[in-house]
Every structure is written in C-alpha cells, then in structure tokens.
Amino acid sequence: MPSEPLIELVDVTFAYKGRPPVLKGVNLKVEDGERVALVGSNGSGKTTTLSIIMGLIRPDSGAVKIFGEPRVRERDFQKARPRMGFVFQDADDQLFCPTVADDIAFGPLNMGLGRREAARVVDEVLERLDIKNFRDRITHDLSGGEKRLVALGTALALKPRMLILDEPTTYLDRKVSARLVKILNELMLPLLIVSHDKDFLTDVGCRYLVMEDGRVEESAAFF
C-alpha cells in the first residue's frame, strides 16, 4: 500500500486583506523520500505557501494535509511543526537564546525532555553539523553563515521527519553554501526548499515546482 504524501495542498487559495489573491488554487505534493524545490519570481506566493504549510496563516479555501492528516486548527499544526523542521529565511527570526547551546536545547526542553537529555541532543547536533566549537558562543555574535547552520541545528534537535528551508543560501558565501549542501546530502531527509539558487538546488537533487500566477506547475528544469 503506497504511503501518504508528507505534504499535500489541494486547491488552496489565499489573499491578504484588501489585496488581490496570492494563491489561486495551489495543488502541491511532497512524497516521502523526495526533494522538492518551489521556485518562481519574487512575490509569486512561495513564502505564503510555506506559511500555510506550517499553519502560520490559514487558507481561505482548500485543504492542507501534513503526514497524511488534515490540518485545520492550531492544535493540528502544533503536533506537526516539530516533525517538519522549518528553517526561516532570516536566521535571526529563529535564534533568540543567549548561546548556541541554549538555542539548540530550547526545542527539546519545550517538548518535555529533561536537561540531561536535552544536553545530549545538543552534543549530537553540534557533532552532526561539525560546529562543536560553537557551543558556548553568543548566538548574535555569529556570522550570517554560522547563524544559518545553528538555525538548521535547532530544527534537527527535534528529530524532524523532513526539512522545509526558505531561501537557505541567502547571504552565504560559496564555501558555507557547499558545506550546507554536504550536510543536507548526508542527512538524507526529504526536503521542501524555496530558493533562487540553481546550483544549490541541483546539488541537493531537487525536482522543480514552479509557482506562477498563484498556481503551481511541475517543471523539468529550473524556472
């Protein structure tokens, strides 16, 4: 029996108050094991689509299913968010604790882990990302690329089923971007990525969905 898609949007529409519709019937699927890039011009609705998937805003109509279950109310999304591993476009929106270790431990502690267990998770994440030397650094003293790696670490600390990345290579130099590619390919998790970075998307092995005029279409190549 085939497994349910990890993410499925069916005929989703959305408009911000007093503005024309952004999404005009979006249909989108991310299957288990897939790496999907959502591409398109600025303002085409990509980040809005991610916000609906994460339950940060609600669609005007249509259905949202995450991990095979309908998600309608806030409590539905609360159960799903840790397993989706969302990494914001701006790492400063995700990092708010004094040190790197505190930021990575925040999610596990909030999910009910004890301090000893959370400290073990921090060790595992720092090791996996090869940033053990970041442990006690002040988060906001990090470079943009370093913050991006720590933001990824905060998502991985919750042991997600997949990762959702919004413009993950913004402000990264080539070296840090290559490091991020290496990490993602070693993780082997399903991905949904919004990005304009063709080389990055090629290196992590994505199929392309193009967002245009409020809808999503399959594409054989980068938009």
Phi and psi restraints in degrees (value plus and minus 20) as a CYANA .aco file:
   2 PRO   PHI     -85.1   -45.1
   2 PRO   PSI     126.6   166.6
   3 SER   PHI     -98.5   -58.5
   3 SER   PSI     136.3   176.3
   4 GLU   PHI     -89.4   -49.4
   4 GLU   PSI     129.1   169.1
   5 PRO   PHI     -77.7   -37.7
   5 PRO   PSI     129.4   169.4
   6 LEU   PHI     -87.7   -47.7
   6 LEU   PSI     -59.8   -19.8
   7 ILE   PHI    -153.6  -113.6
   7 ILE   PSI     116.3   156.3
   8 GLU   PHI    -165.3  -125.3
   8 GLU   PSI     103.6   143.6
   9 LEU   PHI    -130.5   -90.5
   9 LEU   PSI     114.7   154.7
  10 VAL   PHI    -146.0  -106.0
  10 VAL   PSI      92.4   132.4
  11 ASP   PHI      31.1    71.1
  11 ASP   PSI      25.8    65.8
  12 VAL   PHI    -100.7   -60.7
  12 VAL   PSI     109.7   149.7
  13 THR   PHI    -141.9  -101.9
  13 THR   PSI     132.6   172.6
  14 PHE   PHI    -182.7  -142.7
  14 PHE   PSI     120.3   160.3
  15 ALA   PHI    -159.2  -119.2
  15 ALA   PSI     115.9   155.9
  16 TYR   PHI     -92.5   -52.5
  16 TYR   PSI     127.8   167.8
  17 LYS   PHI     -73.7   -33.7
  17 LYS   PSI     107.5   147.5
  18 GLY   PHI      56.3    96.3
  18 GLY   PSI      -9.1    30.9
  19 ARG   PHI    -147.7  -107.7
  19 ARG   PSI     139.9   179.9
  20 PRO   PHI     -82.7   -42.7
  20 PRO   PSI     138.6   178.6
  21 PRO   PHI     -78.3   -38.3
  21 PRO   PSI     117.6   157.6
  22 VAL   PHI    -110.8   -70.8
  22 VAL   PSI     -64.4   -24.4
  23 LEU   PHI    -132.3   -92.3
  23 LEU   PSI     109.7   149.7
  24 LYS   PHI    -142.0  -102.0
  24 LYS   PSI      13.9    53.9
  25 GLY   PHI      96.6   136.6
  25 GLY   PSI      38.7    78.7
  26 VAL   PHI    -100.9   -60.9
  26 VAL   PSI     107.8   147.8
  27 ASN   PHI    -139.5   -99.5
  27 ASN   PSI     105.5   145.5
  28 LEU   PHI    -171.2  -131.2
  28 LEU   PSI     118.5   158.5
  29 LYS   PHI    -154.2  -114.2
  29 LYS   PSI     120.7   160.7
  30 VAL   PHI    -143.7  -103.7
  30 VAL   PSI      94.1   134.1
  31 GLU   PHI    -106.5   -66.5
  31 GLU   PSI     140.1   180.1
  32 ASP   PHI     -78.5   -38.5
  32 ASP   PSI     113.7   153.7
  33 GLY   PHI      66.6   106.6
  33 GLY   PSI     -25.2    14.8
  34 GLU   PHI    -108.7   -68.7
  34 GLU   PSI     136.6   176.6
  35 ARG   PHI    -145.3  -105.3
  35 ARG   PSI      95.7   135.7
  36 VAL   PHI    -140.6  -100.6
  36 VAL   PSI     111.7   151.7
  37 ALA   PHI    -126.4   -86.4
  37 ALA   PSI     107.7   147.7
  38 LEU   PHI    -121.7   -81.7
  38 LEU   PSI      91.0   131.0
  39 VAL   PHI    -141.1  -101.1
  39 VAL   PSI     143.3   183.3
  40 GLY   PHI     136.5   176.5
  40 GLY   PSI     154.7   194.7
  41 SER   PHI     -91.5   -51.5
  41 SER   PSI     141.7   181.7
  42 ASN   PHI     -79.4   -39.4
  42 ASN   PSI     116.9   156.9
  43 GLY   PHI      62.8   102.8
  43 GLY   PSI     -13.0    27.0
  44 SER   PHI    -101.5   -61.5
  44 SER   PSI     -31.2     8.8
  45 GLY   PHI      92.6   132.6
  45 GLY   PSI      -9.0    31.0
  46 LYS   PHI     -84.9   -44.9
  46 LYS   PSI     -70.2   -30.2
  47 THR   PHI     -88.2   -48.2
  47 THR   PSI     -54.6   -14.6
  48 THR   PHI     -79.8   -39.8
  48 THR   PSI     -61.7   -21.7
  49 THR   PHI     -81.6   -41.6
  49 THR   PSI     -64.2   -24.2
  50 LEU   PHI     -82.6   -42.6
  50 LEU   PSI     -59.3   -19.3
  51 SER   PHI     -83.0   -43.0
  51 SER   PSI     -56.1   -16.1
  52 ILE   PHI     -89.9   -49.9
  52 ILE   PSI     -61.5   -21.5
  53 ILE   PHI     -79.8   -39.8
  53 ILE   PSI     -59.3   -19.3
  54 MET   PHI    -102.4   -62.4
  54 MET   PSI     -26.2    13.8
  55 GLY   PHI      57.3    97.3
  55 GLY   PSI      -2.3    37.7
  56 LEU   PHI     -96.8   -56.8
  56 LEU   PSI     -47.2    -7.2
  57 ILE   PHI    -155.2  -115.2
  57 ILE   PSI     139.6   179.6
  58 ARG   PHI    -128.0   -88.0
  58 ARG   PSI     121.4   161.4
  59 PRO   PHI     -88.8   -48.8
  59 PRO   PSI     134.6   174.6
  60 ASP   PHI     -92.9   -52.9
  60 ASP   PSI     -52.6   -12.6
  61 SER   PHI    -177.4  -137.4
  61 SER   PSI     148.6   188.6
  62 GLY   PHI      78.9   118.9
  62 GLY   PSI     157.0   197.0
  63 ALA   PHI    -140.7  -100.7
  63 ALA   PSI     124.0   164.0
  64 VAL   PHI    -141.4  -101.4
  64 VAL   PSI     101.9   141.9
  65 LYS   PHI    -141.6  -101.6
  65 LYS   PSI     109.1   149.1
  66 ILE   PHI    -144.5  -104.5
  66 ILE   PSI     106.9   146.9
  67 PHE   PHI      33.4    73.4
  67 PHE   PSI      18.7    58.7
  68 GLY   PHI      62.2   102.2
  68 GLY   PSI     -18.7    21.3
  69 GLU   PHI    -140.7  -100.7
  69 GLU   PSI     120.0   160.0
  70 PRO   PHI     -81.7   -41.7
  70 PRO   PSI     118.1   158.1
  71 ARG   PHI    -141.4  -101.4
  71 ARG   PSI      94.3   134.3
  72 VAL   PHI    -143.5  -103.5
  72 VAL   PSI     -72.5   -32.5
  73 ARG   PHI    -114.6   -74.6
  73 ARG   PSI     146.1   186.1
  74 GLU   PHI     -77.6   -37.6
  74 GLU   PSI     -61.5   -21.5
  75 ARG   PHI     -84.1   -44.1
  75 ARG   PSI     -48.7    -8.7
  76 ASP   PHI     -83.8   -43.8
  76 ASP   PSI     -63.7   -23.7
  77 PHE   PHI     -94.1   -54.1
  77 PHE   PSI     -51.9   -11.9
  78 GLN   PHI     -77.7   -37.7
  78 GLN   PSI     -56.8   -16.8
  79 LYS   PHI     -91.2   -51.2
  79 LYS   PSI     -50.2   -10.2
  80 ALA   PHI    -110.6   -70.6
  80 ALA   PSI     -51.1   -11.1
  81 ARG   PHI     -76.1   -36.1
  81 ARG   PSI     -67.3   -27.3
  82 PRO   PHI     -79.6   -39.6
  82 PRO   PSI     -50.6   -10.6
  83 ARG   PHI    -100.5   -60.5
  83 ARG   PSI     -31.8     8.2
  84 MET   PHI    -112.0   -72.0
  84 MET   PSI     -38.7     1.3
  85 GLY   PHI      36.4    76.4
  85 GLY   PSI      38.5    78.5
  86 PHE   PHI     -99.3   -59.3
  86 PHE   PSI     111.4   151.4
  87 VAL   PHI    -137.9   -97.9
  87 VAL   PSI      97.6   137.6
  88 PHE   PHI     -86.6   -46.6
  88 PHE   PSI     136.9   176.9
  89 GLN   PHI     -82.5   -42.5
  89 GLN   PSI     -61.7   -21.7
  90 ASP   PHI    -123.4   -83.4
  90 ASP   PSI      90.4   130.4
  91 ALA   PHI     -78.7   -38.7
  91 ALA   PSI     -48.0    -8.0
  92 ASP   PHI     -85.0   -45.0
  92 ASP   PSI     -40.4    -0.4
  93 ASP   PHI     -94.7   -54.7
  93 ASP   PSI     -34.5     5.5
  94 GLN   PHI    -130.5   -90.5
  94 GLN   PSI     -38.2     1.8
  95 LEU   PHI    -132.8   -92.8
  95 LEU   PSI      99.5   139.5
  96 PHE   PHI    -161.9  -121.9
  96 PHE   PSI     -17.2    22.8
  97 CYS   PHI    -114.3   -74.3
  97 CYS   PSI     144.9   184.9
  98 PRO   PHI     -83.3   -43.3
  98 PRO   PSI     -63.3   -23.3
  99 THR   PHI    -142.4  -102.4
  99 THR   PSI     146.0   186.0
 100 VAL   PHI     -79.4   -39.4
 100 VAL   PSI     -65.9   -25.9
 101 ALA   PHI     -80.2   -40.2
 101 ALA   PSI     -59.9   -19.9
 102 ASP   PHI     -83.5   -43.5
 102 ASP   PSI     -62.3   -22.3
 103 ASP   PHI     -83.4   -43.4
 103 ASP   PSI     -63.8   -23.8
 104 ILE   PHI     -90.5   -50.5
 104 ILE   PSI     -53.4   -13.4
 105 ALA   PHI     -96.8   -56.8
 105 ALA   PSI     -38.7     1.3
 106 PHE   PHI     -78.1   -38.1
 106 PHE   PSI     -69.2   -29.2
 107 GLY   PHI     -81.0   -41.0
 107 GLY   PSI     -72.6   -32.6
 108 PRO   PHI     -77.5   -37.5
 108 PRO   PSI     -61.5   -21.5
 109 LEU   PHI     -83.3   -43.3
 109 LEU   PSI     -60.0   -20.0
 110 ASN   PHI     -87.5   -47.5
 110 ASN   PSI     -44.7    -4.7
 111 MET   PHI    -108.0   -68.0
 111 MET   PSI     -18.3    21.7
 112 GLY   PHI      85.3   125.3
 112 GLY   PSI     -17.7    22.3
 113 LEU   PHI     -90.6   -50.6
 113 LEU   PSI     128.6   168.6
 114 GLY   PHI     -94.0   -54.0
 114 GLY   PSI     147.1   187.1
 115 ARG   PHI     -83.9   -43.9
 115 ARG   PSI     -56.9   -16.9
 116 ARG   PHI     -86.2   -46.2
 116 ARG   PSI     -63.6   -23.6
 117 GLU   PHI     -85.0   -45.0
 117 GLU   PSI     -62.2   -22.2
 118 ALA   PHI     -82.7   -42.7
 118 ALA   PSI     -59.1   -19.1
 119 ALA   PHI     -83.4   -43.4
 119 ALA   PSI     -55.5   -15.5
 120 ARG   PHI     -86.2   -46.2
 120 ARG   PSI     -60.1   -20.1
 121 VAL   PHI     -82.6   -42.6
 121 VAL   PSI     -62.7   -22.7
 122 VAL   PHI     -77.8   -37.8
 122 VAL   PSI     -65.6   -25.6
 123 ASP   PHI     -78.6   -38.6
 123 ASP   PSI     -64.4   -24.4
 124 GLU   PHI     -83.1   -43.1
 124 GLU   PSI     -63.0   -23.0
 125 VAL   PHI     -88.6   -48.6
 125 VAL   PSI     -64.8   -24.8
 126 LEU   PHI     -81.3   -41.3
 126 LEU   PSI     -58.5   -18.5
 127 GLU   PHI     -86.0   -46.0
 127 GLU   PSI     -65.6   -25.6
 128 ARG   PHI     -82.0   -42.0
 128 ARG   PSI     -58.2   -18.2
 129 LEU   PHI    -110.2   -70.2
 129 LEU   PSI     -22.1    17.9
 130 ASP   PHI      37.9    77.9
 130 ASP   PSI      25.7    65.7
 131 ILE   PHI    -150.2  -110.2
 131 ILE   PSI      18.2    58.2
 132 LYS   PHI     -78.1   -38.1
 132 LYS   PSI     -51.3   -11.3
 133 ASN   PHI     -93.3   -53.3
 133 ASN   PSI     -25.8    14.2
 134 PHE   PHI    -104.0   -64.0
 134 PHE   PSI     -34.8     5.2
 135 ARG   PHI     -62.4   -22.4
 135 ARG   PSI     -74.5   -34.5
 136 ASP   PHI    -121.4   -81.4
 136 ASP   PSI      -7.7    32.3
 137 ARG   PHI     -96.0   -56.0
 137 ARG   PSI     130.1   170.1
 138 ILE   PHI     -92.0   -52.0
 138 ILE   PSI     102.8   142.8
 139 THR   PHI     -75.2   -35.2
 139 THR   PSI     -65.3   -25.3
 140 HIS   PHI     -99.5   -59.5
 140 HIS   PSI     -20.0    20.0
 141 ASP   PHI    -111.8   -71.8
 141 ASP   PSI     -24.1    15.9
 142 LEU   PHI     -95.1   -55.1
 142 LEU   PSI     137.4   177.4
 143 SER   PHI     -92.0   -52.0
 143 SER   PSI     149.4   189.4
 144 GLY   PHI     -79.1   -39.1
 144 GLY   PSI     -63.5   -23.5
 145 GLY   PHI     -86.2   -46.2
 145 GLY   PSI     -59.2   -19.2
 146 GLU   PHI     -85.0   -45.0
 146 GLU   PSI     -61.5   -21.5
 147 LYS   PHI     -81.0   -41.0
 147 LYS   PSI     -58.1   -18.1
 148 ARG   PHI     -82.8   -42.8
 148 ARG   PSI     -59.6   -19.6
 149 LEU   PHI     -86.6   -46.6
 149 LEU   PSI     -59.8   -19.8
 150 VAL   PHI     -87.2   -47.2
 150 VAL   PSI     -59.7   -19.7
 151 ALA   PHI     -79.8   -39.8
 151 ALA   PSI     -61.2   -21.2
 152 LEU   PHI     -81.5   -41.5
 152 LEU   PSI     -60.1   -20.1
 153 GLY   PHI     -80.9   -40.9
 153 GLY   PSI     -57.8   -17.8
 154 THR   PHI     -84.2   -44.2
 154 THR   PSI     -53.5   -13.5
 155 ALA   PHI     -92.2   -52.2
 155 ALA   PSI     -64.0   -24.0
 156 LEU   PHI     -85.7   -45.7
 156 LEU   PSI     -47.3    -7.3
 157 ALA   PHI     -81.0   -41.0
 157 ALA   PSI     -42.4    -2.4
 158 LEU   PHI    -112.3   -72.3
 158 LEU   PSI     -13.2    26.8
 159 LYS   PHI      31.3    71.3
 159 LYS   PSI      41.0    81.0
 160 PRO   PHI     -90.9   -50.9
 160 PRO   PSI     137.8   177.8
 161 ARG   PHI     -97.5   -57.5
 161 ARG   PSI     -45.7    -5.7
 162 MET   PHI    -176.6  -136.6
 162 MET   PSI     155.9   195.9
 163 LEU   PHI    -145.8  -105.8
 163 LEU   PSI     121.8   161.8
 164 ILE   PHI    -141.2  -101.2
 164 ILE   PSI      99.2   139.2
 165 LEU   PHI    -141.1  -101.1
 165 LEU   PSI     106.2   146.2
 166 ASP   PHI    -124.0   -84.0
 166 ASP   PSI      88.8   128.8
 167 GLU   PHI      28.2    68.2
 167 GLU   PSI      41.0    81.0
 168 PRO   PHI     -87.9   -47.9
 168 PRO   PSI     -39.4     0.6
 169 THR   PHI    -122.9   -82.9
 169 THR   PSI     -11.7    28.3
 170 THR   PHI     -77.9   -37.9
 170 THR   PSI     108.6   148.6
 171 TYR   PHI      48.7    88.7
 171 TYR   PSI     -10.9    29.1
 172 LEU   PHI    -111.5   -71.5
 172 LEU   PSI     119.0   159.0
 173 ASP   PHI     -98.4   -58.4
 173 ASP   PSI     152.8   192.8
 174 ARG   PHI     -81.0   -41.0
 174 ARG   PSI     -57.0   -17.0
 175 LYS   PHI     -85.4   -45.4
 175 LYS   PSI     -66.6   -26.6
 176 VAL   PHI     -89.6   -49.6
 176 VAL   PSI     -57.0   -17.0
 177 SER   PHI     -80.9   -40.9
 177 SER   PSI     -62.8   -22.8
 178 ALA   PHI     -84.1   -44.1
 178 ALA   PSI     -56.5   -16.5
 179 ARG   PHI     -84.8   -44.8
 179 ARG   PSI     -60.4   -20.4
 180 LEU   PHI     -84.2   -44.2
 180 LEU   PSI     -61.8   -21.8
 181 VAL   PHI     -78.0   -38.0
 181 VAL   PSI     -66.5   -26.5
 182 LYS   PHI     -79.7   -39.7
 182 LYS   PSI     -64.7   -24.7
 183 ILE   PHI     -81.9   -41.9
 183 ILE   PSI     -68.4   -28.4
 184 LEU   PHI     -83.8   -43.8
 184 LEU   PSI     -58.4   -18.4
 185 ASN   PHI     -91.0   -51.0
 185 ASN   PSI     -50.2   -10.2
 186 GLU   PHI     -94.2   -54.2
 186 GLU   PSI     -51.7   -11.7
 187 LEU   PHI     -87.8   -47.8
 187 LEU   PSI     -57.7   -17.7
 188 MET   PHI      39.8    79.8
 188 MET   PSI      13.3    53.3
 189 LEU   PHI    -110.5   -70.5
 189 LEU   PSI     131.6   171.6
 190 PRO   PHI     -79.4   -39.4
 190 PRO   PSI     127.4   167.4
 191 LEU   PHI    -152.7  -112.7
 191 LEU   PSI     124.7   164.7
 192 LEU   PHI    -145.0  -105.0
 192 LEU   PSI      98.6   138.6
 193 ILE   PHI    -146.3  -106.3
 193 ILE   PSI     110.1   150.1
 194 VAL   PHI    -119.0   -79.0
 194 VAL   PSI     102.3   142.3
 195 SER   PHI    -182.3  -142.3
 195 SER   PSI     133.0   173.0
 196 HIS   PHI    -123.3   -83.3
 196 HIS   PSI     -16.3    23.7
 197 ASP   PHI    -112.4   -72.4
 197 ASP   PSI      75.5   115.5
 198 LYS   PHI     -80.2   -40.2
 198 LYS   PSI     -65.3   -25.3
 199 ASP   PHI     -81.6   -41.6
 199 ASP   PSI     -63.0   -23.0
 200 PHE   PHI     -81.3   -41.3
 200 PHE   PSI     -67.0   -27.0
 201 LEU   PHI     -83.9   -43.9
 201 LEU   PSI     -57.1   -17.1
 202 THR   PHI     -85.6   -45.6
 202 THR   PSI     -61.8   -21.8
 203 ASP   PHI     -88.4   -48.4
 203 ASP   PSI     -47.3    -7.3
 204 VAL   PHI    -116.7   -76.7
 204 VAL   PSI     -19.3    20.7
 205 GLY   PHI      55.2    95.2
 205 GLY   PSI      31.9    71.9
 206 CYS   PHI    -112.0   -72.0
 206 CYS   PSI     130.7   170.7
 207 ARG   PHI    -113.6   -73.6
 207 ARG   PSI     136.4   176.4
 208 TYR   PHI    -127.2   -87.2
 208 TYR   PSI     113.7   153.7
 209 LEU   PHI    -137.3   -97.3
 209 LEU   PSI     107.0   147.0
 210 VAL   PHI    -120.8   -80.8
 210 VAL   PSI     108.0   148.0
 211 MET   PHI    -119.3   -79.3
 211 MET   PSI     102.0   142.0
 212 GLU   PHI    -172.1  -132.1
 212 GLU   PSI     114.6   154.6
 213 ASP   PHI      32.5    72.5
 213 ASP   PSI      20.5    60.5
 214 GLY   PHI      56.8    96.8
 214 GLY   PSI      -9.0    31.0
 215 ARG   PHI    -153.3  -113.3
 215 ARG   PSI     147.5   187.5
 216 VAL   PHI    -142.3  -102.3
 216 VAL   PSI     111.3   151.3
 217 GLU   PHI    -149.2  -109.2
 217 GLU   PSI     127.6   167.6
 218 GLU   PHI     -87.4   -47.4
 218 GLU   PSI     126.8   166.8
 219 SER   PHI    -159.4  -119.4
 219 SER   PSI     124.5   164.5
 220 ALA   PHI    -102.3   -62.3
 220 ALA   PSI     -32.5     7.5
 221 ALA   PHI    -166.6  -126.6
 221 ALA   PSI     151.2   191.2
 222 PHE   PHI     -81.9   -41.9
 222 PHE   PSI     119.1   159.1
